[in-house]
């Protein structure tokens, strides 16, 4: 593997995403083209039709809510009609529709239904472009992180997003594992670690057992609707309430522009209060005064104490979820060797104090909460791409992310292959009939962590018929799960007595058919080529403009001489200077339309100059 | 002494109110101060007789030095004391007569009104002596002004003077952002106007930045939409992205940005 063929690790977050790499043995974050470490996971089609990704998309998320997609991660790989999708439909301002097969979720963006994988692909594509700008060479391989609770479908959909973005996804790894990897980079660890991840939109708590090169996620919990956005909303509510009180009841929530500015200001103030005790919020000309009065300003000093007062219950919710997760896993806080803080919200002093109080120890300060997951992914990508020196391998194995099993009587879920089993693998369990003379049985294949079948994801089902009629409990049905190295789950059911057998193959899908995926990838390739063609066109246009400027400048002395002999067109040089100034300005930009306009103006000027320069002296 | 811009304003107002001679005088005076004033030229073209011969070289004609001109008697006012000496011959571009051209050294002229009394207006014009105006009658922006500006905007548009026309519309929208006719005007001429505003901004790829101190923003006269756009200007976002971010119609965004640029609030 050559050093010229870079690989990256990507933390594809609900709210923000980060791309990182390992250079000269040191993991580091790649800043985006605006110089920021974080890229908002937001995609939009602006009102003027422009496609926006990242910070720009976020900055118009409220004013153009119906065409701005955020938190697509909540939907990726989900089935239409699932509880998660229904929950999301209640809170998301953009429109969700069922895919062509009725199972998949599509998002209406710019008037067209788009798969969730395509939305995520746009974010990944932006990160890829940032990485390419940083490396100066194409980037085509990545490790992408997902929450530990993601099922196979969600992982496949994330992989599909990577493919659409032109990335070969070397591996999908769990976010807490990735964080622990970055934390343990260069260390030999044998520890029980808790990863406390409070991001922009979700809260995840994970307990990991780290052995020699083995990172085992032993418990996962969290709240998929608890994050920095909830904290910001509290600040916004407080500001809105106070503003209405001080301005005769003017309700900022009725004005999208005001609300957009308010949200940006709330987020900025909340971040600032992690390092300073006060933050000034100053929003001039925020909202129309009404009745033709001047626009109103918002000026407020916000304190850390106030923020903590407003968000006390949110922090308490984090602690309660942590407590429950540890309790379910049978782990006492005192047994935890290290707590790794992940996510920007964990910078908030009150959150850190809550963690410290709960675990009775200082959380780990050695890792950057915003970057740690991407850094871990980069470490893994580097390990996969360029095997390290013997003895220092930290290579995660592909494991089943969740329990795999079948539906059994009473609506329960029977695990056949437990979570974290290394693939390939196979397991066989014996079952029996529930009724006398039962001749057929329905096998529903499920994946998930709950004992209740309905809480888990249905991967497929089939019927085994021709069972020998017998009293209930006397028939032996053998169920075998076989997972190949490619992640394909084969499930077979066999009547031991008769040898009658039925089987299905269950492949976790992204929600897109292979044909659909290929078509999208091809289209994306076309877009990419079109962009490259635009770049070529831009450069050609610049070259033509530069040449025309030089030609005009060369003609200036001759034109001036000609003008001295003429009563007309005295302002020709002055006008040409204006055109030249505009052309030089256009050369600095990337506006092809402006360059084209400038080219036209230059051409006219050039023709005029040529004519003037060639005109014979009067009386000659 | 009034500036060329103020004279044009007064001239347009006089034109719209039917005081054509006064309008001509004011516009010509404006043109003398600012020979490049296309608005003054546009309105002079509307007046009976149009531009005088010397002015018809077009806007690009180099400004000629102001020739000495005779004092012109006030209309309908017979002169009781004719200015001494013969009137010098006109040469070069012939501007309308201006009472200022003779300078302070010239002999005072006394004008008598039609009924034999002193023509105060004529005296005021000659001497710059103006009467006081009661506070209650001070000039304010009124619906009358708005109507005048609207008429002026239409006339200028008919003459092809988009920027002059647009200036009038902006004045209207400044005092009445929801003025239906002004907004309708904007809609009807959107493509032309957008192009005009954008030409004022320069290349769409240019990145505008704030050139006043943030604490000075409060002292500007902005509406909340301009406030929103201004809050999006961070020195990293180019014009094209601002159009995408604004959520406003392209015309409004272009108009606001051009105004911010013109007022020296931002620069690219």
Boltz contact constraints between the chains, C-beta under 6 A:
constraints:
  - contact:
      token1: [A, 34]
      token2: [B, 236]
      max_distance: 6.0
  - contact:
      token1: [A, 46]
      token2: [B, 244]
      max_distance: 6.0
  - contact:
      token1: [A, 47]
      token2: [B, 247]
      max_distance: 6.0
  - contact:
      token1: [A, 48]
      token2: [B, 243]
      max_distance: 6.0
  - contact:
      token1: [A, 48]
      token2: [B, 244]
      max_distance: 6.0
  - contact:
      token1: [A, 50]
      token2: [B, 244]
      max_distance: 6.0
  - contact:
      token1: [A, 56]
      token2: [B, 241]
      max_distance: 6.0
  - contact:
      token1: [A, 59]
      token2: [B, 245]
      max_distance: 6.0
  - contact:
      token1: [A, 60]
      token2: [B, 245]
      max_distance: 6.0
  - contact:
      token1: [A, 60]
      token2: [B, 247]
      max_distance: 6.0
  - contact:
      token1: [A, 63]
      token2: [B, 247]
      max_distance: 6.0
  - contact:
      token1: [A, 64]
      token2: [B, 247]
      max_distance: 6.0
  - contact:
      token1: [A, 257]
      token2: [B, 228]
      max_distance: 6.0
  - contact:
      token1: [A, 261]
      token2: [B, 231]
      max_distance: 6.0
  - contact:
      token1: [A, 284]
      token2: [B, 217]
      max_distance: 6.0
  - contact:
      token1: [A, 284]
      token2: [B, 218]
      max_distance: 6.0
  - contact:
      token1: [A, 284]
      token2: [B, 227]
      max_distance: 6.0
  - contact:
      token1: [A, 285]
      token2: [B, 222]
      max_distance: 6.0
  - contact:
      token1: [A, 285]
      token2: [B, 224]
      max_distance: 6.0
  - contact:
      token1: [A, 285]
      token2: [B, 227]
      max_distance: 6.0
  - contact:
      token1: [A, 287]
      token2: [B, 224]
      max_distance: 6.0
  - contact:
      token1: [A, 288]
      token2: [B, 224]
      max_distance: 6.0
  - contact:
      token1: [A, 295]
      token2: [B, 223]
      max_distance: 6.0
  - contact:
      token1: [A, 295]
      token2: [B, 224]
      max_distance: 6.0
  - contact:
      token1: [A, 295]
      token2: [B, 227]
      max_distance: 6.0
  - contact:
      token1: [A, 571]
      token2: [B, 60]
      max_distance: 6.0
  - contact:
      token1: [A, 585]
      token2: [B, 202]
      max_distance: 6.0
  - contact:
      token1: [A, 585]
      token2: [B, 203]
      max_distance: 6.0
  - contact:
      token1: [A, 586]
      token2: [B, 203]
      max_distance: 6.0
  - contact:
      token1: [A, 589]
      token2: [B, 203]
      max_distance: 6.0
  - contact:
      token1: [A, 589]
      token2: [B, 205]
      max_distance: 6.0
  - contact:
      token1: [A, 589]
      token2: [B, 206]
      max_distance: 6.0
  - contact:
      token1: [A, 590]
      token2: [B, 205]
      max_distance: 6.0
  - contact:
      token1: [A, 591]
      token2: [B, 203]
      max_distance: 6.0
  - contact:
      token1: [A, 591]
      token2: [B, 204]
      max_distance: 6.0
  - contact:
      token1: [A, 591]
      token2: [B, 205]
      max_distance: 6.0
  - contact:
      token1: [A, 594]
      token2: [B, 203]
      max_distance: 6.0
  - contact:
      token1: [A, 594]
      token2: [B, 204]
      max_distance: 6.0
